Amino acid sequence: MTMDGLLSFFSEYGVIIVSIAALVASSGFFSGSETALTAVTRARMHALEATGEKRAGVIERLIDKRDRLIGALLIGNNLVNILASSLTTTLFLKLFGGSGVALATIVMTVVLVIFSEVLPKSWAISTPDQFALKVSRPVRAFVVLVGPLSAAVNWIVRKILGVFGITLTGVSMLSAHEELRGAVDLLHREGSVVKADRDRLGGVLDLGELEVSDVMVHRTAMRMINADDTPETIVHQILDSPYTRMPVWRETPDNIIGVVHAKDVLRATAETNDVNAVDIVKIAQRPWFVPDTTNLKDQLNAFLRRRLHSAMVVDEYGELEGLVTLEDILEEIVGDISDEHDIDVRGVRQEADGSVVVEGTVPIRDLNRALDWNLPDEEATTVAGLVIHESQIIPEERQAFTFHGKRFIVMKREKNRITRLRIRPLEEAAAAQD
């Protein structure tokens, strides 16, 4: 084709060609914007807005009404795609006659897939924050422009789905805690977050789901002082105890009349220079009783508000169940594991054959955290309680059970209490039998 022919061609069809190119570029804009704006997180935009990035605030307001945003972008994308395809078909019909429809379909499919879908979406997903910030203001203007049309389309869609009994108002969404937990678990699997940090973050998120009965020291394991003992005996008990605070009871262990602090006992002893002159009841602090159903988040806030470190736990009948301390709650967050691969939980011992010997009173959560297991702790708090709950009996010694991917063998039982078990994963159990 000669130069005059080219000039004649572009003078006749140049406007159509430029229009098609502009429409394809607009389609890429809508596709990339949709991908970027659905990939950004509200938390990231909030952090950027706090640093002074005003466009991040625009994005937050856009994704706050995500259905309206997506509806507007889809309307714009389909509008320009249809118009570009129509213009291309018109152009090819003039150039190639009847075969122009087929050629236009092939050409526009390739062009739209490459330049309107794959290219802009790949670019947007690689840098969603930067892409979203750049398109935020144009997208906002477009959403405002076609907002009423988008709302009308959404209304029609909801009505059509309603005919088939489908409603969009009941769509389940992950809670903020579930999103955080999922993100932390994903980062842990990818190696960006170590196990200890994952456990600490998970402990913070779990505070509102756990109750004080899940972390308390049971009454059978509490160290308490009898107020009727001699002062000398009481002082020796306090000095021999690893705890700084001990409950004081009188007549029966259920009748808690106070909580004594070791420092107060030492101070009273120093003032009188006579151990037998110390009156434990007078120096003991008034006990604080809390229900066993109090969740850990509320209990932690109560500890901080009242500036206390311990509380007595009672059931719905007012009977003593145990003792919960501030340290018990903090351990749910920070844990007591010294190394990712070492087991450093009281009552847990790793054997050379790969099995784990566990005391029955070991909390399931501590065992899961130490060994990265997923034993359920909804119905039982301790390992012994889990075995009894799953077996529906009080097992005999040497009796074995298999559930939740583990083999549990009862090693020792005292009266109706399981005091020691051996646990091994099913894979290791099968290997040991072979």
Solvent accessible surface area in square Angstrom, and as a share of the most:
residue,aa,sasa,rsa
1,M,170,0.76
2,T,99,0.57
3,M,132,0.59
4,D,107,0.56
5,G,24,0.23
6,L,71,0.35
7,L,112,0.56
8,S,65,0.42
9,F,45,0.19
10,F,110,0.46
11,S,93,0.60
12,E,114,0.51
13,Y,23,0.09
14,G,12,0.12
15,V,118,0.68
16,I,35,0.18
17,I,58,0.30
18,V,102,0.59
19,S,39,0.25
20,I,22,0.11
21,A,60,0.46
22,A,54,0.42
23,L,25,0.12
24,V,15,0.08
25,A,69,0.54
26,S,39,0.25
27,S,0,0.00
28,G,9,0.09
29,F,63,0.26
30,F,16,0.07
31,S,0,0.00
32,G,0,0.00
33,S,0,0.00
34,E,38,0.17
35,T,25,0.15
36,A,0,0.00
37,L,0,0.00
38,T,60,0.35
39,A,37,0.29
40,V,8,0.05
41,T,77,0.45
42,R,112,0.41
43,A,80,0.62
44,R,116,0.42
45,M,0,0.00
46,H,116,0.52
47,A,47,0.36
48,L,29,0.14
49,E,71,0.32
50,A,84,0.65
51,T,112,0.65
52,G,57,0.55
53,E,46,0.21
54,K,154,0.65
55,R,71,0.26
56,A,0,0.00
57,G,3,0.03
58,V,6,0.03
59,I,0,0.00
60,E,29,0.13
61,R,146,0.53
62,L,14,0.07
63,I,3,0.01
64,D,92,0.48
65,K,117,0.49
66,R,93,0.34
67,D,74,0.39
68,R,81,0.30
69,L,1,0.01
70,I,38,0.19
71,G,10,0.10
72,A,0,0.00
73,L,1,0.00
74,L,75,0.37
75,I,34,0.17
76,G,1,0.01
77,N,13,0.07
78,N,79,0.41
79,L,114,0.57
80,V,17,0.09
81,N,31,0.16
82,I,115,0.59
83,L,84,0.42
84,A,0,0.00
85,S,38,0.24
86,S,53,0.34
87,L,46,0.23
88,T,4,0.02
89,T,38,0.22
90,T,61,0.35
91,L,10,0.05
92,F,31,0.13
93,L,75,0.38
94,K,126,0.53
95,L,70,0.35
96,F,104,0.43
97,G,34,0.33
98,G,73,0.70
99,S,63,0.41
100,G,0,0.00
101,V,77,0.44
102,A,60,0.46
103,L,67,0.33
104,A,2,0.01
105,T,82,0.48
106,I,108,0.55
107,V,59,0.34
108,M,8,0.04
109,T,74,0.43
110,V,79,0.45
111,V,39,0.22
112,L,29,0.14
113,V,73,0.42
114,I,79,0.40
115,F,108,0.45
116,S,1,0.00
117,E,53,0.24
118,V,89,0.51
119,L,91,0.45
120,P,7,0.04
121,K,70,0.30
122,S,58,0.37
123,W,144,0.51
124,A,0,0.00
125,I,101,0.51
126,S,76,0.49
127,T,53,0.31
128,P,33,0.21
129,D,28,0.14
130,Q,104,0.46
131,F,17,0.07
132,A,0,0.00
133,L,19,0.10
134,K,136,0.58
135,V,14,0.08
136,S,0,0.00
137,R,114,0.42
138,P,69,0.43
139,V,0,0.00
140,R,96,0.35
141,A,65,0.50
142,F,41,0.17
143,V,11,0.06
144,V,102,0.59
145,L,135,0.67
146,V,22,0.13
147,G,1,0.01
148,P,96,0.61
149,L,96,0.48
150,S,0,0.00
151,A,54,0.42
152,A,47,0.36
153,V,58,0.33
154,N,33,0.17
155,W,153,0.54
156,I,88,0.44
157,V,64,0.37
158,R,90,0.33
159,K,111,0.47
160,I,95,0.48
161,L,47,0.23
162,G,44,0.43
163,V,123,0.70
164,F,150,0.62
165,G,68,0.65
166,I,90,0.46
167,T,88,0.51
168,L,70,0.35
169,T,121,0.71
170,G,63,0.61
171,V,89,0.51
172,S,103,0.67
173,M,159,0.71
174,L,118,0.59
175,S,56,0.36
176,A,73,0.56
177,H,84,0.37
178,E,87,0.39
179,E,97,0.44
180,L,96,0.48
181,R,68,0.25
182,G,40,0.38
183,A,48,0.37
184,V,19,0.11
185,D,48,0.25
186,L,85,0.42
187,L,72,0.36
188,H,43,0.19
189,R,174,0.64
190,E,113,0.51
191,G,62,0.59
192,S,80,0.51
193,V,27,0.15
194,V,76,0.43
195,K,18,0.08
196,A,36,0.28
197,D,63,0.33
198,R,42,0.15
199,D,19,0.10
200,R,95,0.35
201,L,85,0.43
202,G,15,0.15
203,G,1,0.01
204,V,76,0.44
205,L,17,0.09
206,D,21,0.11
207,L,11,0.05
208,G,39,0.37
209,E,119,0.54
210,L,18,0.09
211,E,63,0.28
212,V,0,0.00
213,S,31,0.20
214,D,38,0.20
215,V,22,0.13
216,M,33,0.15
217,V,54,0.31
218,H,89,0.40
219,R,87,0.32
220,T,109,0.63
221,A,69,0.53
222,M,22,0.10
223,R,119,0.43
224,M,43,0.19
225,I,0,0.00
226,N,33,0.17
227,A,14,0.11
228,D,92,0.48
229,D,48,0.25
230,T,79,0.46
231,P,36,0.22
232,E,84,0.38
233,T,56,0.33
234,I,2,0.01
235,V,11,0.07
236,H,99,0.44
237,Q,64,0.28
238,I,8,0.04
239,L,104,0.52
240,D,111,0.57
241,S,13,0.08
242,P,99,0.62
243,Y,111,0.42
244,T,72,0.42
245,R,71,0.26
246,M,7,0.03
247,P,2,0.01
248,V,0,0.00
249,W,45,0.16
250,R,85,0.31
251,E,141,0.63
252,T,69,0.40
253,P,59,0.37
254,D,57,0.30
255,N,63,0.32
256,I,11,0.06
257,I,57,0.29
258,G,0,0.00
259,V,15,0.09
260,V,1,0.01
261,H,35,0.16
262,A,20,0.16
263,K,122,0.52
264,D,32,0.17
265,V,1,0.01
266,L,96,0.48
267,R,119,0.44
268,A,14,0.11
269,T,30,0.18
270,A,72,0.56
271,E,130,0.58
272,T,66,0.38
273,N,135,0.69
274,D,67,0.35
275,V,48,0.27
276,N,94,0.48
277,A,59,0.46
278,V,7,0.04
279,D,61,0.32
280,I,7,0.04
281,V,59,0.34
282,K,165,0.70
283,I,44,0.22
284,A,20,0.15
285,Q,89,0.40
286,R,222,0.81
287,P,21,0.13
288,W,33,0.12
289,F,91,0.38
290,V,8,0.05
291,P,77,0.48
292,D,25,0.13
293,T,90,0.52
294,T,31,0.18
295,N,42,0.22
296,L,0,0.00
297,K,111,0.47
298,D,74,0.38
299,Q,2,0.01
300,L,26,0.13
301,N,68,0.35
302,A,11,0.09
303,F,2,0.01
304,L,110,0.55
305,R,171,0.62
306,R,123,0.45
307,R,214,0.78
308,L,54,0.27
309,H,69,0.31
310,S,15,0.10
311,A,2,0.02
312,M,1,0.00
313,V,0,0.00
314,V,22,0.13
315,D,35,0.18
316,E,152,0.68
317,Y,173,0.66
318,G,50,0.48
319,E,86,0.39
320,L,7,0.04
321,E,40,0.18
322,G,0,0.00
323,L,22,0.11
324,V,0,0.00
325,T,27,0.16
326,L,23,0.11
327,E,84,0.37
328,D,25,0.13
329,I,0,0.00
330,L,73,0.36
331,E,84,0.38
332,E,16,0.07
333,I,31,0.16
334,V,82,0.47
335,G,15,0.15
336,D,72,0.37
337,I,40,0.20
338,S,91,0.59
339,D,63,0.33
340,E,69,0.31
341,H,164,0.73
342,D,78,0.40
343,I,42,0.21
344,D,75,0.39
345,V,13,0.07
346,R,218,0.80
347,G,27,0.26
348,V,17,0.10
349,R,134,0.49
350,Q,90,0.40
351,E,44,0.20
352,A,117,0.91
353,D,83,0.43
354,G,23,0.22
355,S,0,0.00
356,V,3,0.02
357,V,2,0.01
358,V,0,0.00
359,E,59,0.27
360,G,1,0.01
361,T,89,0.51
362,V,4,0.02
363,P,45,0.28
364,I,0,0.00
365,R,42,0.15
366,D,40,0.21
367,L,0,0.00
368,N,24,0.12
369,R,32,0.12
370,A,7,0.05
371,L,35,0.18
372,D,68,0.35
373,W,37,0.13
374,N,143,0.73
375,L,5,0.02
376,P,41,0.26
377,D,42,0.22
378,E,137,0.62
379,E,126,0.57
380,A,14,0.11
381,T,48,0.28
382,T,40,0.24
383,V,0,0.00
384,A,11,0.09
385,G,24,0.23
386,L,3,0.02
387,V,0,0.00
388,I,57,0.29
389,H,68,0.30
390,E,62,0.28
391,S,23,0.15
392,Q,135,0.60
393,I,82,0.42
394,I,72,0.36
395,P,0,0.00
396,E,107,0.48
397,E,69,0.31
398,R,198,0.72
399,Q,63,0.28
400,A,36,0.28
401,F,34,0.14
402,T,65,0.38
403,F,30,0.13
404,H,87,0.39
405,G,36,0.34
406,K,23,0.10
407,R,75,0.27
408,F,0,0.00
409,I,51,0.26
410,V,0,0.00
411,M,63,0.28
412,K,77,0.33
413,R,60,0.22
414,E,77,0.35
415,K,186,0.79
416,N,94,0.48
417,R,130,0.47
418,I,6,0.03
419,T,19,0.11
420,R,82,0.30
421,L,0,0.00
422,R,55,0.20
423,I,0,0.00
424,R,27,0.10
425,P,26,0.16
426,L,71,0.35
427,E,133,0.60
428,E,70,0.31
429,A,8,0.07
430,A,52,0.40
431,A,68,0.53
432,A,65,0.51
433,Q,143,0.64
434,D,155,0.80
